[in-house]
């Protein structure tokens, strides 16, 4: 894995925060669940594994409950495990879940992260239905904004042209 210019990554994240633009060269979608998560409170569903094809940097994630209902968005949790045993969300000693609403907010918000990936890295996304009523299925979706190493030269040129 090669080094990357941190200033380019910071610049793209700044674009995201200020203007709502991704600043990414690709958006990578976590494979869809084969079926909605059952209505039973605490039901788990692991998405098909996400295997990264190209080296680069993930700069943000976006998740949504496809039902489009805000209460359901708050009652669908996610756990993201990177290659190996590292989790995005932790309870201090182990990986844990967080509501989609807590990660990305109620609107079209992207959660900024900076995470290097190499070809063949495998990420695991597990969803949990936390609907206390136990009567509503969940059908979440997750995307990652990604900058491929091959595209960093173009981003560096764009940054220089804007006087950054």
C-alpha positions in Angstrom: 0.0 0.0 0.0 1.4 3.4 -1.0 1.4 6.6 1.0 -1.3 9.1 0.1 -1.3 12.9 0.4 -3.3 13.6 3.5 -4.1 17.1 2.2 -6.1 15.7 -0.7 -8.2 13.5 1.7 -8.8 16.5 4.0 -9.8 18.7 1.0 -12.4 16.2 -0.2 -13.8 15.8 3.3 -13.9 19.6 3.6 -15.9 19.7 0.3 -18.3 17.2 1.8 -18.8 19.1 5.0 -19.2 22.6 3.4 -21.0 21.8 0.2 -22.6 18.4 0.6 -20.6 17.1 -2.4 -18.9 13.7 -2.1 -15.5 14.6 -3.4 -15.2 10.9 -4.2 -14.2 9.2 -7.3 -16.6 6.3 -6.8 -19.5 5.3 -4.5 -19.4 1.7 -3.4 -22.6 0.1 -2.3 -22.8 -2.7 0.3 -24.6 -5.6 -1.3 -28.3 -5.7 -0.6 -29.8 -8.0 1.9 -31.5 -10.9 0.2 -34.7 -10.1 2.2 -35.8 -7.6 4.8 -34.8 -8.2 8.4 -37.6 -10.0 10.3 -39.9 -7.9 12.5 -38.8 -9.7 15.6 -37.0 -7.2 17.9 -33.2 -8.0 17.9 -33.2 -9.9 14.6 -29.9 -9.8 12.9 -29.0 -9.9 9.2 -25.5 -9.8 7.7 -25.2 -8.2 4.3 -23.1 -10.1 1.7 -19.4 -9.4 2.4 -18.0 -6.2 0.7 -14.6 -7.1 -0.8 -12.6 -4.0 -2.0 -11.4 -4.3 -5.6 -9.0 -1.3 -5.6 -6.7 0.3 -3.1 -7.8 3.7 -1.9 -9.4 5.7 0.9 -13.0 5.6 2.1 -13.9 9.1 3.1 -17.5 8.7 4.2 -20.5 6.4 4.6 -24.2 6.8 4.1 -26.9 4.5 5.4 -30.6 4.6 4.9 -33.7 2.6 5.9 -35.3 1.9 2.6 -38.8 2.2 4.1 -38.1 5.9 4.2 -39.7 6.3 7.6 -37.8 8.3 10.2 -38.9 6.1 13.2 -37.7 3.0 11.4 -34.4 4.7 10.6 -33.9 5.2 14.3 -34.8 1.6 15.1 -32.5 -0.1 12.6 -29.0 -0.6 13.9 -25.7 -1.3 12.1 -22.3 -2.8 13.0 -19.4 -2.3 10.6 -16.4 -4.5 10.9 -13.2 -3.8 8.9 -10.9 -6.5 7.7 -9.7 -8.3 10.8 -11.3 -7.7 14.1 -11.7 -3.9 14.1 -15.1 -2.2 14.4 -16.2 1.3 13.5 -18.6 1.2 16.5 -17.4 0.0 19.9 -18.6 -0.2 23.4 -15.1 0.2 24.7 -14.1 -3.5 24.6 -15.9 -5.0 21.7 -17.7 -4.2 18.5 -21.2 -2.9 18.9 -24.3 -1.5 17.0 -25.5 2.0 16.5 -28.8 3.3 15.1 -28.6 4.4 11.5 -30.1 7.7 12.5 -27.3 8.3 15.0 -24.6 7.8 12.4 -25.9 9.8 9.4 -28.7 12.0 10.8 -32.2 12.4 9.6 -31.4 14.0 6.2 -29.1 13.3 3.4 -25.9 13.4 5.5 -22.7 11.5 5.0 -20.7 10.4 8.0 -17.1 11.3 7.3 -14.5 8.6 8.0 -10.9 8.2 6.7 -10.1 4.5 6.2 -7.5 3.1 3.9 -8.4 -0.1 2.0 -6.3 -2.4 -0.1 -7.4 -4.8 -2.8 -9.0 -7.8 -1.2 -9.9 -6.2 2.1 -13.2 -7.5 3.3 -15.7 -5.5 5.3 -18.7 -7.0 7.2 -21.9 -5.1 7.7 -24.5 -6.5 10.1 -27.9 -4.9 10.7 -30.2 -5.3 13.6 -33.9 -4.6 13.8 -34.5 -2.8 17.1 -38.1 -2.0 16.6 -39.6 -2.4 20.1 -43.0 -3.2 18.7 -41.7 -6.3 17.0 -44.1 -5.7 14.1 -42.0 -3.9 11.4 -39.4 -5.4 9.1 -36.2 -3.5 8.3 -34.5 -3.1 5.0 -31.4 -1.0 5.3 -28.8 0.1 2.7 -25.3 1.4 3.0 -22.9 3.3 0.7 -19.3 4.4 1.0 -17.7 7.4 -0.7 -14.3 6.2 -2.0 -11.2 7.8 -3.6 -9.2 5.3 -5.6 -5.4 5.7 -5.4 -5.4 5.8 -9.2 -7.5 9.0 -9.0 -5.5 10.9 -6.5 -3.4 12.7 -9.1 -6.5 14.2 -10.6 -7.8 15.3 -7.2 -4.4 16.9 -6.4 -4.5 18.8 -9.7 -8.1 20.0 -8.9 -7.0 21.1 -5.5 -4.0 23.1 -7.0 -6.2 24.8 -9.5 -8.5 26.0 -6.7 -5.6 27.4 -4.8 -5.9 25.1 -1.8 
